[in-house]
C-alpha cells in the first residue's frame, strides 16, 4: 500500500470489504510421460479501514498528503503435488493451510508540498501435506512455511501535477520445508530502498517505481537419511520494477500496470515439488532464481457518494531455475527448469497462457459524509 498501483483513494473515513482468490502452479516438464507439478490456492476475506486528506488541487499526482490505513486478509489455502515418472510409482500430496496478510500505512504532511510515510506489510502461509507413494494410503506428512514481512519509510515531495518519493526498505524472509526426517529452514533480513515518480495531466495519471533489497539469510539444513546437519549463510535478492497508467471519468476509475519481478533465494518459496522434496531428503541444497511479469488491472465505480465497487485482477507469468547442489561435492548439481503459471489451462485461461491469477472484488463504504462528494 505504500507504493500502490491503483487509482487514488477517496478523501475522508471509510471501510473496505472484499473477497479474493489466488492461485499459483509450478511445473517441471522433462520428457514425454514424465513431469512434476505442484500448486497452491488461497481464498481470502479482506477487511480494511482508513482515512485520507487529499493534497490541494493541482499539487502532486493524487497521493493524499495525510493518510492512515489498515488492511487484513485471512483465509484457507490448499496445495497439491503430483510427480509422475515413466515406469515408476507416482508421488502425490495434498494438504491445507492458512494464509494471513496484514498491512498498515501512515502518511503525515510536512509543510504544503512534502509528506513523510511509513508502511508495514506481513504475508504468511503455513501448510501441512499428506504424502502418498504409489497405491499406499499414507506415506508421511510434510509441513511448509512461507513468510515475508516488509517495513518501509520515506519522503514524498509534490509539484503541480508531479510527485516523487524515495525511502528505505527492510524485509524479513522465512521459508521452510519439514518432514519426519528432513528439515530445511531459511530466515533473515534484507535491506534496500525504493523510489517512485507519479505524473498527472488532467484525468490521466502515470507512475514509475523501482525497489531492491538484498542481504544474507541463515539456513538450517538437516537430513537423517543423508546424515546431514549444517548451518550456513546464503545471499538473497528481491527486486521489482513497475510502470502504470490510470484514467478517471466522473464516476469510474481504471488503472493498468505492468511489473517485472526478480527473486534470488536460498529456498523454494511456495509449492515445493516432489523432486525437490526428494532432493532435500538426500541432503541437497536449493538455490532459486525466479523471474516473473505481472499485469494488473483495477476498475472502480461509484454508485452513490458513499458507495463504490472495486474489481482487480492480476495475471502472472514466470520461470524459475532451481539449482540443487551437494555442498560436500559428492554429486553434480541438479538444475530444474520450472514454469510458474496458474492451475487453469482451458478456455480463455489457455488462450492467455494459463497465468497465475489473483482476483479481488469488493466495496468501499464512506463513514459519515463523503469528503469528496463521491
SEGU-967639 format. One line per 8 residues: number of its first residue (from 1); their letters; for each residue x negated, y negated, z negated of C-alpha. Coordinates in nm, 2 decimals. Example, Ala and Ser with C-alpha at 12.3 -4.5 7.8 and 13.67 -1.06 7.14 Angstrom:
% residues 2
1> as> -1.23 0.45 -0.78 | -1.37 0.11 -0.71;
This chain:
% residues 374
1> xxxxxxxx> 0.00 0.00 0.00 | -0.29 -0.24 -0.05 | -0.36 -0.25 0.33 | -0.03 -0.13 0.47 | 0.05 -0.08 0.84 | 0.43 -0.15 0.82 | 0.63 -0.47 0.85 | 0.61 -0.74 0.58;
9> xxxxxxxx> 0.81 -0.67 0.26 | 1.12 -0.86 0.16 | 1.09 -1.15 -0.08 | 1.25 -1.10 -0.43 | 1.31 -0.80 -0.65 | 1.42 -0.47 -0.50 | 1.41 -0.09 -0.52 | 1.32 0.17 -0.26;
17> xxxxxxxx> 1.48 0.51 -0.24 | 1.40 0.78 0.02 | 1.31 1.13 0.12 | 1.00 1.26 0.31 | 0.89 1.57 0.49 | 0.53 1.65 0.58 | 0.36 1.95 0.74 | 0.00 2.04 0.84;
25> xxxxxxxx> -0.13 2.36 1.01 | -0.49 2.47 1.06 | -0.56 2.74 1.32 | -0.87 2.91 1.45 | -0.83 3.09 1.78 | -1.11 3.34 1.86 | -1.04 3.60 2.13 | -0.71 3.74 2.26;
33> xxxxxxxx> -0.54 3.92 1.98 | -0.75 3.76 1.71 | -0.66 3.44 1.52 | -0.64 3.29 1.17 | -0.38 3.03 1.08 | -0.25 2.86 0.76 | -0.01 2.58 0.69 | 0.13 2.37 0.41;
41> xxxxxxxx> 0.45 2.17 0.39 | 0.58 1.92 0.14 | 0.94 1.80 0.08 | 0.94 1.48 -0.13 | 1.17 1.24 -0.31 | 1.04 0.89 -0.32 | 1.14 0.60 -0.55 | 0.98 0.26 -0.59;
49> xxxxxxxx> 1.04 -0.08 -0.73 | 0.87 -0.41 -0.66 | 0.89 -0.79 -0.63 | 0.72 -1.03 -0.39 | 0.70 -1.40 -0.32 | 0.61 -1.49 0.04 | 0.34 -1.73 0.14 | 0.45 -2.08 0.26;
57> xxxxxxxx> 0.58 -2.09 0.62 | 0.31 -2.06 0.89 | 0.04 -1.98 0.63 | -0.10 -1.63 0.66 | 0.04 -1.34 0.87 | 0.32 -1.20 0.64 | 0.14 -1.07 0.34 | 0.30 -1.20 0.02;
65> xxxxxxxx> 0.10 -1.45 -0.19 | 0.23 -1.29 -0.51 | 0.35 -0.92 -0.54 | 0.37 -0.62 -0.76 | 0.50 -0.28 -0.65 | 0.51 0.08 -0.79 | 0.60 0.40 -0.59 | 0.64 0.76 -0.70;
73> xxxxxxxx> 0.67 1.06 -0.46 | 0.73 1.41 -0.61 | 0.84 1.74 -0.47 | 0.76 2.11 -0.40 | 0.51 2.23 -0.14 | 0.49 2.56 0.04 | 0.20 2.73 0.21 | 0.14 3.04 0.42;
81> xxxxxxxx> -0.17 3.22 0.56 | -0.18 3.48 0.84 | -0.51 3.64 0.96 | -0.46 3.88 1.24 | -0.77 4.06 1.39 | -0.76 4.33 1.66 | -0.79 4.68 1.52 | -0.79 4.55 1.16;
89> xxxxxxxx> -0.52 4.52 0.89 | -0.37 4.16 0.88 | -0.42 3.94 0.58 | -0.11 3.74 0.47 | -0.05 3.50 0.19 | 0.25 3.29 0.08 | 0.28 3.05 -0.21 | 0.45 2.75 -0.36;
97> xxxxxxxx> 0.31 2.44 -0.53 | 0.37 2.09 -0.65 | 0.30 1.76 -0.48 | 0.27 1.44 -0.68 | 0.19 1.10 -0.54 | 0.17 0.77 -0.73 | 0.08 0.42 -0.60 | 0.07 0.07 -0.76;
105> xxxxxxxx> -0.01 -0.27 -0.62 | -0.07 -0.61 -0.77 | -0.14 -0.94 -0.59 | -0.19 -1.29 -0.75 | -0.23 -1.63 -0.58 | -0.55 -1.83 -0.64 | -0.47 -2.16 -0.50 | -0.24 -2.22 -0.20;
113> xxxxxxxx> -0.45 -2.01 0.05 | -0.60 -1.73 -0.15 | -0.50 -1.42 -0.34 | -0.67 -1.15 -0.54 | -0.53 -0.80 -0.51 | -0.57 -0.46 -0.68 | -0.43 -0.13 -0.57 | -0.42 0.22 -0.72;
121> xxxxxxxx> -0.31 0.55 -0.54 | -0.32 0.91 -0.65 | -0.23 1.21 -0.44 | -0.22 1.56 -0.59 | -0.13 1.90 -0.46 | -0.16 2.23 -0.66 | -0.05 2.57 -0.52 | -0.06 2.94 -0.60;
129> xxxxxxxx> -0.06 3.21 -0.34 | 0.00 3.58 -0.34 | -0.23 3.77 -0.11 | -0.13 4.08 0.08 | -0.37 4.31 0.27 | -0.20 4.53 0.54 | 0.11 4.71 0.41 | 0.04 4.66 0.04;
137> xxxxxxxx> 0.29 4.48 -0.17 | 0.03 4.28 -0.37 | -0.34 4.24 -0.34 | -0.42 3.94 -0.56 | -0.35 3.58 -0.63 | -0.52 3.25 -0.54 | -0.48 2.90 -0.68 | -0.58 2.59 -0.49;
145> xxxxxxxx> -0.60 2.22 -0.57 | -0.65 1.91 -0.36 | -0.66 1.57 -0.53 | -0.76 1.22 -0.44 | -0.75 0.90 -0.65 | -0.82 0.56 -0.49 | -0.88 0.23 -0.66 | -0.93 -0.09 -0.46;
153> xxxxxxxx> -0.97 -0.46 -0.52 | -1.03 -0.75 -0.30 | -0.98 -1.11 -0.20 | -0.74 -1.24 0.08 | -0.77 -1.58 0.25 | -0.50 -1.74 0.47 | -0.50 -1.98 0.76 | -0.20 -2.08 0.97;
161> xxxxxxxx> -0.08 -1.76 1.14 | -0.40 -1.58 1.03 | -0.54 -1.40 0.72 | -0.84 -1.19 0.63 | -0.92 -0.97 0.34 | -1.22 -0.77 0.21 | -1.29 -0.57 -0.10 | -1.44 -0.28 -0.27;
169> xxxxxxxx> -1.30 0.08 -0.28 | -1.37 0.36 -0.53 | -1.24 0.71 -0.48 | -1.23 1.03 -0.69 | -1.20 1.36 -0.50 | -1.13 1.71 -0.63 | -1.10 2.03 -0.42 | -1.08 2.38 -0.54;
177> xxxxxxxx> -1.00 2.74 -0.45 | -1.00 3.02 -0.71 | -0.92 3.39 -0.73 | -0.99 3.65 -1.00 | -1.35 3.70 -0.88 | -1.43 3.37 -0.69 | -1.44 3.01 -0.80 | -1.51 2.71 -0.57;
185> xxxxxxxx> -1.46 2.36 -0.70 | -1.59 2.02 -0.60 | -1.54 1.69 -0.78 | -1.70 1.35 -0.78 | -1.67 0.98 -0.70 | -1.72 0.78 -0.38 | -1.79 0.41 -0.34 | -1.74 0.18 -0.04;
193> xxxxxxxx> -1.54 -0.11 0.10 | -1.26 -0.22 0.32 | -1.19 -0.52 0.55 | -0.88 -0.64 0.73 | -0.77 -0.91 0.97 | -0.40 -1.00 1.04 | -0.26 -1.23 1.30 | 0.10 -1.36 1.36;
201> xxxxxxxx> 0.23 -1.56 1.65 | 0.60 -1.62 1.63 | 0.77 -1.29 1.59 | 0.47 -1.08 1.70 | 0.21 -0.96 1.45 | -0.11 -0.75 1.47 | -0.38 -0.62 1.25 | -0.73 -0.46 1.25;
209> xxxxxxxx> -0.86 -0.26 0.95 | -1.17 -0.06 0.86 | -1.26 0.14 0.54 | -1.55 0.36 0.44 | -1.65 0.54 0.12 | -1.94 0.77 0.06 | -2.12 0.94 -0.23 | -2.20 1.28 -0.38;
217> xxxxxxxx> -1.98 1.55 -0.52 | -2.07 1.81 -0.79 | -1.99 2.15 -0.65 | -1.94 2.46 -0.86 | -1.96 2.80 -0.68 | -1.91 3.15 -0.83 | -1.86 3.49 -0.67 | -1.86 3.80 -0.88;
225> xxxxxxxx> -1.88 4.04 -0.58 | -2.17 3.84 -0.43 | -2.35 3.78 -0.76 | -2.34 3.40 -0.70 | -2.33 3.14 -0.98 | -2.46 2.80 -0.88 | -2.41 2.42 -0.93 | -2.51 2.18 -0.65;
233> xxxxxxxx> -2.47 1.82 -0.55 | -2.33 1.76 -0.19 | -2.27 1.44 0.01 | -1.92 1.33 0.12 | -1.79 1.06 0.35 | -1.44 0.92 0.42 | -1.39 0.65 0.69 | -1.09 0.51 0.87;
241> xxxxxxxx> -1.03 0.25 1.14 | -0.68 0.13 1.23 | -0.50 -0.12 1.46 | -0.14 -0.21 1.49 | 0.13 -0.43 1.64 | 0.47 -0.54 1.50 | 0.77 -0.74 1.62 | 1.06 -0.88 1.43;
249> xxxxxxxx> 1.41 -0.96 1.55 | 1.67 -1.14 1.33 | 1.77 -0.81 1.16 | 1.53 -0.55 1.29 | 1.15 -0.49 1.25 | 0.94 -0.25 1.45 | 0.57 -0.16 1.37 | 0.34 0.07 1.56;
257> xxxxxxxx> -0.02 0.16 1.45 | -0.30 0.39 1.56 | -0.56 0.52 1.31 | -0.88 0.72 1.36 | -0.99 0.92 1.05 | -1.32 1.10 0.97 | -1.38 1.32 0.67 | -1.71 1.50 0.58;
265> xxxxxxxx> -1.66 1.71 0.27 | -1.83 2.00 0.09 | -1.50 2.18 0.06 | -1.18 2.26 0.25 | -0.92 2.01 0.15 | -0.60 2.19 0.24 | -0.46 2.52 0.37 | -0.76 2.75 0.33;
273> xxxxxxxx> -0.78 3.01 0.60 | -0.81 3.39 0.53 | -1.15 3.38 0.70 | -1.27 3.10 0.47 | -1.14 3.28 0.16 | -1.33 3.60 0.26 | -1.65 3.39 0.31 | -1.61 3.24 -0.04;
281> xxxxxxxx> -1.59 3.59 -0.18 | -1.93 3.66 -0.01 | -2.08 3.36 -0.17 | -2.09 3.13 0.14 | -2.08 2.75 0.11 | -1.85 2.54 0.33 | -1.91 2.20 0.49 | -1.60 2.05 0.65;
289> xxxxxxxx> -1.61 1.78 0.93 | -1.26 1.66 1.02 | -1.17 1.41 1.30 | -0.81 1.31 1.33 | -0.60 1.05 1.51 | -0.26 0.93 1.37 | 0.03 0.75 1.55 | 0.26 0.57 1.30;
297> xxxxxxxx> 0.60 0.41 1.38 | 0.81 0.22 1.13 | 1.16 0.09 1.21 | 1.35 -0.12 0.96 | 1.71 -0.25 1.00 | 1.91 -0.49 0.78 | 2.28 -0.41 0.74 | 2.35 -0.67 0.47;
305> xxxxxxxx> 2.14 -0.93 0.29 | 2.09 -0.68 0.01 | 2.06 -0.35 0.20 | 1.80 -0.24 0.46 | 1.73 0.11 0.60 | 1.38 0.23 0.70 | 1.26 0.52 0.91 | 0.90 0.61 0.95;
313> xxxxxxxx> 0.72 0.89 1.15 | 0.35 0.97 1.17 | 0.21 1.21 1.42 | -0.14 1.36 1.36 | -0.38 1.53 1.60 | -0.72 1.66 1.49 | -1.01 1.90 1.49 | -1.21 2.04 1.21;
321> xxxxxxxx> -1.55 2.21 1.21 | -1.62 2.42 0.91 | -1.98 2.55 0.86 | -2.01 2.84 0.62 | -2.37 2.88 0.52 | -2.57 3.11 0.28 | -2.78 2.88 0.06 | -3.01 3.17 -0.02;
329> xxxxxxxx> -3.09 3.22 0.35 | -2.97 3.57 0.36 | -2.75 3.53 0.67 | -2.70 3.29 0.96 | -2.44 3.01 0.93 | -2.08 3.09 1.05 | -1.91 2.80 1.24 | -1.53 2.78 1.26;
337> xxxxxxxx> -1.37 2.55 1.52 | -1.03 2.47 1.38 | -0.73 2.28 1.52 | -0.53 2.07 1.28 | -0.17 2.04 1.40 | 0.19 2.09 1.28 | 0.39 2.40 1.24 | 0.63 2.33 1.53;
345> xxxxxxxx> 0.54 2.43 1.88 | 0.86 2.44 2.08 | 1.08 2.18 2.24 | 0.98 1.82 2.20 | 0.71 1.90 1.95 | 0.54 2.13 2.20 | 0.55 1.86 2.47 | 0.39 1.62 2.23;
353> xxxxxxxx> 0.11 1.86 2.15 | 0.26 2.01 1.83 | 0.14 1.72 1.60 | 0.12 1.73 1.22 | 0.43 1.54 1.11 | 0.51 1.30 0.82 | 0.87 1.18 0.84 | 1.04 0.94 0.60;
361> xxxxxxxx> 1.39 0.79 0.58 | 1.50 0.55 0.30 | 1.68 0.24 0.19 | 1.56 -0.09 0.04 | 1.81 -0.25 -0.20 | 1.77 -0.60 -0.33 | 1.83 -0.66 -0.71 | 2.01 -0.98 -0.77;
369> xxxxxx> 2.04 -1.24 -0.49 | 1.81 -1.16 -0.20 | 1.54 -1.43 -0.19 | 1.51 -1.44 0.19 | 1.88 -1.42 0.28 | 1.85 -1.07 0.44;
